[in-house]
Amino acid sequence: MATKTISAKELRASLPKIVERMRKGDQYTVLYRSRPAFRLVPVSPESAIVGPIEEDPLFGAPALGRTSDGHTSVDHDRILYGKP
């Protein structure tokens, strides 16, 4: 299928629809401020296999810095994953 071009605003507004179309094979180039910023491509069936989260190298990565809401990454992990 051909790659479609959409703006970042369109992506935010239509994400569920775009995800559904990507599952059918569509690809997208996303524009940010009228310039190509990134591409969205469907995952291959082989790469869609996800193992246990503990095997993900980023899962156990150390905390880095603070976010704009003042929370640390440790705070975010606790909120998202229920980690102590």
Protein Blocks (a to p, Z undefined) as FASTA:
>chain_A
ZZddddfklmmmmmmmmmmmmmnopacdddeehiafbdcddddfklmpccdfklpmklmp
ccehjdfkopafklmmmmmnopZZ
